[in-house]
Amino acid sequence: MQFNPQEIAALAQADATPRMDMYAFIHKALRAYMSDTLAGLGRMDADDDLELNQTCARVLQLLEFCRSHLAHENDFIHPALERHMPGSAARVAQEHEAHVQAIDALAQATAQLMGCVRERRAQVAHALYGQLALFVAHNFEHMQYEETAHNAVLWAHYSDAELAAIHDALVASIAPDEMLVVMRWMLPFMAPAERAMMLADMRRSAPPQAVDAALSVARPHLSQREWDKLARALDLA
């Protein structure tokens, strides 16, 4: 575990224009999704059949979302890294393989919990909680490495316009159902200016129904104050 207070101190005095960061917003979504799912598993009533099934379903949905996210990075970002600096994606690519194995194991453990006899549920649920916590912890460090080491390579070899093109191609590959999950976990956990900027960009490039869908999945998870700020920024009725 490494901390870098010098980075924060330098940024606090920096005058440079921020670069295009393909990782920033989706990683906010992942951190929120993982944290919420882990907390939900920790407080689950294992004796309540409905709650058990709903919580386990949420864990499985998170795992499939993580699996898809790995594929998107493998298919779009890693080739961009390797194109200009061979080997720069190797560490994370290896970690992605380990994450796929962990996802498979966690999915199997979740299925075992769902089929467990009532007397054993609480112990199995606690063990699954611990294993999911380790998975989340490693992913948090993994994402920080991508945001620093990978971005350093991308920023050294690509313009912001080129990075935006890679990002747009990645986003275009995401199925509509998955995109709604992205919006549900991304928009509520962005800063207000980030949220407004993303939706304004969507207005310019996406069909109106896509923007409406994004707003509909985000609104229940925004406070009234957050919604009012967004409504003012986008001039919503």
Sine and cosine of phi, psi and omega as CSV:
sin_phi,cos_phi,sin_psi,cos_psi,sin_omega,cos_omega
0.00,0.00,0.80,-0.60,-0.06,-1.00
-0.79,-0.61,0.69,-0.73,0.09,-1.00
-0.92,-0.40,0.50,-0.87,-0.05,-1.00
-0.70,-0.71,0.97,0.25,0.02,-1.00
-0.90,0.44,-0.39,0.92,0.01,-1.00
-0.90,0.44,-0.55,0.84,0.01,-1.00
-0.89,0.46,-0.71,0.71,0.00,-1.00
-0.91,0.42,-0.68,0.73,0.01,-1.00
-0.88,0.48,-0.65,0.76,0.00,-1.00
-0.93,0.38,-0.67,0.74,0.00,-1.00
-0.91,0.41,-0.55,0.84,-0.01,-1.00
-0.89,0.45,-0.41,0.91,-0.01,-1.00
-0.93,-0.37,0.03,1.00,-0.09,-1.00
-0.96,0.27,0.46,-0.89,0.02,-1.00
-0.90,-0.44,0.05,1.00,-0.12,-0.99
-0.98,0.19,0.46,-0.89,0.07,-1.00
-0.97,0.24,0.74,-0.67,0.01,-1.00
-0.87,0.49,0.57,-0.82,0.02,-1.00
-1.00,0.01,0.29,-0.96,0.09,-1.00
-0.90,0.44,0.84,-0.54,-0.06,-1.00
-0.87,-0.49,0.98,-0.22,-0.03,-1.00
-0.94,0.35,-0.36,0.93,-0.07,-1.00
-1.00,0.04,-0.45,0.89,-0.29,-0.96
-0.83,0.56,-0.81,0.58,-0.16,-0.99
-0.97,0.23,-0.66,0.75,0.00,-1.00
-0.92,0.39,-0.52,0.85,0.05,-1.00
-0.95,0.30,-0.52,0.85,0.14,-0.99
-0.88,0.48,-0.68,0.73,0.01,-1.00
-0.89,0.47,-0.71,0.70,-0.02,-1.00
-0.90,0.44,-0.68,0.74,0.01,-1.00
-0.88,0.47,-0.66,0.75,0.01,-1.00
-0.92,0.39,-0.72,0.70,-0.03,-1.00
-0.88,0.47,-0.72,0.69,0.01,-1.00
-0.90,0.44,-0.72,0.70,-0.04,-1.00
-0.90,0.45,-0.69,0.72,-0.02,-1.00
-0.91,0.41,-0.66,0.75,0.00,-1.00
-0.92,0.39,-0.67,0.74,0.03,-1.00
-0.89,0.46,-0.72,0.70,0.01,-1.00
-0.89,0.46,-0.63,0.78,0.02,-1.00
-0.90,0.45,-0.63,0.78,0.05,-1.00
-0.91,0.40,-0.62,0.78,-0.02,-1.00
-0.91,0.41,-0.53,0.84,-0.04,-1.00
-0.99,-0.17,0.10,0.99,-0.03,-1.00
-0.89,0.45,0.62,-0.78,0.14,-0.99
-1.00,0.02,0.97,-0.23,-0.09,-1.00
-0.93,0.38,-0.27,0.96,0.02,-1.00
-1.00,0.06,-0.14,0.99,0.00,-1.00
-1.00,-0.10,0.94,-0.34,-0.09,-1.00
-0.85,0.53,-0.70,0.71,-0.03,-1.00
-0.91,0.42,-0.71,0.70,-0.01,-1.00
-0.90,0.44,-0.64,0.77,0.04,-1.00
-0.87,0.49,-0.75,0.66,-0.05,-1.00
-0.92,0.40,-0.64,0.77,0.00,-1.00
-0.92,0.39,-0.67,0.74,-0.01,-1.00
-0.92,0.38,-0.68,0.74,0.03,-1.00
-0.90,0.43,-0.61,0.79,0.05,-1.00
-0.88,0.47,-0.63,0.77,0.03,-1.00
-0.90,0.44,-0.65,0.76,0.03,-1.00
-0.88,0.47,-0.71,0.70,0.00,-1.00
-0.90,0.44,-0.62,0.78,0.03,-1.00
-0.91,0.42,-0.67,0.75,0.07,-1.00
-0.87,0.50,-0.71,0.71,-0.04,-1.00
-0.89,0.46,-0.65,0.76,0.04,-1.00
-0.93,0.37,-0.58,0.82,0.06,-1.00
-0.90,0.44,-0.68,0.73,0.03,-1.00
-0.89,0.45,-0.64,0.76,0.02,-1.00
-0.88,0.48,-0.68,0.73,0.01,-1.00
-0.92,0.40,-0.65,0.76,0.02,-1.00
-0.87,0.50,-0.68,0.74,0.04,-1.00
-0.86,0.52,-0.68,0.73,-0.02,-1.00
-0.90,0.44,-0.64,0.77,0.01,-1.00
-0.88,0.47,-0.70,0.72,0.01,-1.00
-0.92,0.39,-0.66,0.75,0.02,-1.00
-0.87,0.49,-0.64,0.77,-0.12,-0.99
-0.99,0.14,-0.48,0.88,-0.13,-0.99
-0.89,-0.46,-0.68,0.74,-0.10,-1.00
-1.00,0.06,-0.67,0.74,-0.03,-1.00
-0.88,0.47,-0.67,0.74,0.07,-1.00
-0.87,0.49,-0.58,0.82,0.03,-1.00
-0.91,0.41,-0.61,0.79,0.06,-1.00
-0.92,0.40,-0.76,0.65,-0.08,-1.00
-0.92,0.39,-0.45,0.89,-0.03,-1.00
-0.87,0.49,-0.59,0.80,-0.07,-1.00
-0.94,-0.33,-0.36,0.93,0.03,-1.00
-0.61,-0.79,1.00,0.08,-0.01,-1.00
-0.81,0.58,0.72,-0.69,-0.01,-1.00
1.00,-0.07,-0.20,0.98,-0.08,-1.00
-0.94,0.34,-0.36,0.93,0.02,-1.00
-0.99,-0.15,0.00,1.00,-0.16,-0.99
-0.89,0.46,-0.72,0.70,-0.05,-1.00
-0.87,0.49,-0.74,0.67,-0.05,-1.00
-0.94,0.34,-0.59,0.81,0.05,-1.00
-0.87,0.50,-0.65,0.76,0.04,-1.00
-0.91,0.41,-0.65,0.76,0.04,-1.00
-0.91,0.41,-0.58,0.82,0.05,-1.00
-0.88,0.48,-0.64,0.77,0.05,-1.00
-0.88,0.47,-0.66,0.75,0.04,-1.00
-0.92,0.40,-0.58,0.81,0.02,-1.00
-0.91,0.41,-0.63,0.78,0.04,-1.00
-0.88,0.47,-0.67,0.74,0.04,-1.00
-0.90,0.45,-0.65,0.76,0.02,-1.00
-0.91,0.40,-0.64,0.77,0.03,-1.00
-0.88,0.48,-0.70,0.72,0.03,-1.00
-0.87,0.48,-0.69,0.72,-0.03,-1.00
-0.92,0.38,-0.65,0.76,0.01,-1.00
-0.92,0.38,-0.61,0.80,0.05,-1.00
-0.90,0.43,-0.66,0.75,0.03,-1.00
-0.90,0.43,-0.66,0.75,0.01,-1.00
-0.91,0.41,-0.60,0.80,0.03,-1.00
-0.91,0.41,-0.66,0.75,0.05,-1.00
-0.89,0.45,-0.61,0.79,0.04,-1.00
-0.91,0.43,-0.62,0.78,0.05,-1.00
-0.89,0.45,-0.67,0.75,-0.02,-1.00
-0.90,0.44,-0.49,0.87,-0.01,-1.00
-0.99,-0.17,0.14,0.99,-0.10,-0.99
-0.98,0.22,0.54,-0.84,0.10,-1.00
-0.91,0.41,0.50,-0.87,-0.12,-0.99
-0.83,0.56,-0.61,0.79,-0.07,-1.00
-0.91,0.41,-0.39,0.92,-0.05,-1.00
-0.97,-0.23,-0.09,1.00,-0.14,-0.99
-0.86,0.52,-0.74,0.68,-0.10,-1.00
-0.87,0.49,-0.67,0.74,0.00,-1.00
-0.93,0.36,-0.67,0.74,0.01,-1.00
-0.91,0.41,-0.64,0.77,0.01,-1.00
-0.89,0.46,-0.65,0.76,0.01,-1.00
-0.91,0.41,-0.64,0.77,0.03,-1.00
-0.91,0.42,-0.66,0.75,0.05,-1.00
-0.90,0.45,-0.65,0.76,0.05,-1.00
-0.84,0.54,-0.70,0.71,0.02,-1.00
-0.90,0.44,-0.66,0.75,0.00,-1.00
-0.94,0.35,-0.63,0.77,0.05,-1.00
-0.91,0.41,-0.60,0.80,0.04,-1.00
-0.87,0.49,-0.67,0.75,0.05,-1.00
-0.90,0.44,-0.65,0.76,0.04,-1.00
-0.88,0.47,-0.71,0.71,0.01,-1.00
-0.90,0.43,-0.70,0.72,-0.01,-1.00
-0.87,0.50,-0.70,0.71,0.00,-1.00
-0.92,0.40,-0.61,0.79,0.02,-1.00
-0.90,0.43,-0.59,0.81,0.03,-1.00
-0.89,0.46,-0.70,0.72,0.04,-1.00
-0.93,0.37,-0.63,0.77,0.03,-1.00
-0.86,0.51,-0.72,0.70,-0.01,-1.00
-0.92,0.40,-0.60,0.80,0.04,-1.00
-0.89,0.45,-0.63,0.78,0.04,-1.00
-0.89,0.45,-0.70,0.72,0.02,-1.00
-0.87,0.49,-0.67,0.74,-0.06,-1.00
-0.93,0.36,-0.35,0.93,0.00,-1.00
-0.97,-0.25,-0.91,0.42,-0.09,-1.00
-0.91,0.41,-0.71,0.70,-0.02,-1.00
-0.93,0.36,-0.67,0.74,0.02,-1.00
-0.89,0.45,-0.57,0.82,0.03,-1.00
-0.86,0.51,-0.65,0.76,0.04,-1.00
-0.94,0.35,-0.72,0.69,-0.02,-1.00
-0.88,0.48,-0.69,0.73,-0.03,-1.00
-0.94,0.34,-0.45,0.89,0.01,-1.00
-0.97,0.25,-0.39,0.92,-0.16,-0.99
-0.85,-0.53,-0.13,0.99,-0.03,-1.00
-0.75,-0.66,0.56,-0.83,0.17,-0.99
-0.97,0.22,0.24,-0.97,0.05,-1.00
-0.89,0.45,-0.58,0.81,0.03,-1.00
-0.90,0.43,-0.63,0.77,0.03,-1.00
-0.93,0.38,-0.64,0.77,0.05,-1.00
-0.91,0.41,-0.63,0.78,0.04,-1.00
-0.89,0.45,-0.60,0.80,0.03,-1.00
-0.91,0.42,-0.66,0.75,0.06,-1.00
-0.89,0.45,-0.71,0.71,0.01,-1.00
-0.88,0.48,-0.69,0.72,-0.02,-1.00
-0.90,0.44,-0.61,0.80,0.04,-1.00
-0.91,0.41,-0.64,0.77,0.04,-1.00
-0.89,0.46,-0.75,0.66,-0.03,-1.00
-0.88,0.48,-0.64,0.77,-0.01,-1.00
-0.90,0.44,-0.37,0.93,-0.01,-1.00
-0.99,0.12,-0.15,0.99,-0.08,-1.00
-0.99,0.10,0.76,-0.65,0.01,-1.00
-0.92,0.40,0.49,-0.87,-0.04,-1.00
-0.82,0.58,-0.67,0.74,-0.01,-1.00
-0.89,0.45,-0.66,0.75,0.03,-1.00
-0.92,0.38,-0.59,0.81,-0.01,-1.00
-0.90,0.44,-0.57,0.82,0.06,-1.00
-0.90,0.43,-0.60,0.80,0.07,-1.00
-0.91,0.41,-0.66,0.75,0.05,-1.00
-0.85,0.53,-0.75,0.66,-0.03,-1.00
-0.90,0.43,-0.62,0.79,-0.02,-1.00
-0.88,0.48,-0.62,0.78,-0.06,-1.00
-0.99,-0.12,-0.29,0.96,0.00,-1.00
-1.00,0.06,-0.82,0.57,-0.15,-0.99
-0.86,0.50,-0.71,0.70,-0.03,-1.00
-0.92,0.40,-0.32,0.95,-0.10,-0.99
-0.93,-0.36,0.27,0.96,0.14,-0.99
-1.00,-0.07,0.36,-0.93,0.15,-0.99
-0.93,0.38,0.44,-0.90,-0.05,-1.00
-0.80,0.60,-0.68,0.74,-0.01,-1.00
-0.91,0.41,-0.62,0.79,0.04,-1.00
-0.91,0.42,-0.70,0.72,-0.01,-1.00
-0.87,0.49,-0.73,0.69,-0.01,-1.00
-0.91,0.41,-0.65,0.76,0.00,-1.00
-0.89,0.45,-0.70,0.72,-0.03,-1.00
-0.90,0.44,-0.70,0.71,-0.03,-1.00
-0.94,0.33,-0.54,0.84,0.09,-1.00
-0.91,0.42,-0.65,0.76,0.07,-1.00
-0.90,0.44,-0.65,0.76,0.04,-1.00
-0.88,0.47,-0.64,0.77,0.02,-1.00
-0.85,0.52,-0.58,0.82,-0.03,-1.00
-0.98,0.19,-0.42,0.91,-0.17,-0.99
-0.85,-0.52,-0.27,0.96,-0.08,-1.00
-0.91,-0.42,0.37,-0.93,0.06,-1.00
-0.88,0.47,0.51,-0.86,-0.01,-1.00
-0.82,0.58,-0.58,0.81,-0.02,-1.00
-0.92,0.40,-0.48,0.88,0.05,-1.00
-0.94,0.35,-0.64,0.77,0.04,-1.00
-0.91,0.40,-0.69,0.72,0.03,-1.00
-0.87,0.49,-0.65,0.76,0.01,-1.00
-0.91,0.42,-0.67,0.75,0.02,-1.00
-0.89,0.46,-0.68,0.73,0.03,-1.00
-0.90,0.44,-0.62,0.78,-0.06,-1.00
-0.93,0.37,-0.58,0.81,0.00,-1.00
-0.99,0.16,-0.39,0.92,-0.02,-1.00
-1.00,0.05,-0.59,0.81,-0.16,-0.99
-0.84,0.55,-0.68,0.73,-0.01,-1.00
-0.88,0.48,-0.28,0.96,-0.08,-1.00
-0.95,-0.30,0.15,0.99,0.07,-1.00
-0.96,-0.28,0.61,-0.79,0.13,-0.99
-0.94,0.35,0.25,-0.97,0.03,-1.00
-0.87,0.48,-0.62,0.78,0.02,-1.00
-0.90,0.43,-0.68,0.73,0.03,-1.00
-0.90,0.43,-0.67,0.74,0.01,-1.00
-0.90,0.43,-0.65,0.76,0.01,-1.00
-0.88,0.47,-0.65,0.76,0.04,-1.00
-0.89,0.46,-0.68,0.74,0.00,-1.00
-0.92,0.40,-0.68,0.73,-0.01,-1.00
-0.88,0.48,-0.64,0.77,0.05,-1.00
-0.92,0.40,-0.68,0.73,-0.05,-1.00
-0.90,0.43,-0.59,0.81,-0.05,-1.00
-0.98,-0.17,0.00,1.00,-0.03,-1.00
0.83,0.55,0.77,0.64,0.02,-1.00
-0.99,0.14,0.53,-0.85,0.03,-1.00
-0.93,0.36,0.00,0.00,0.00,0.00
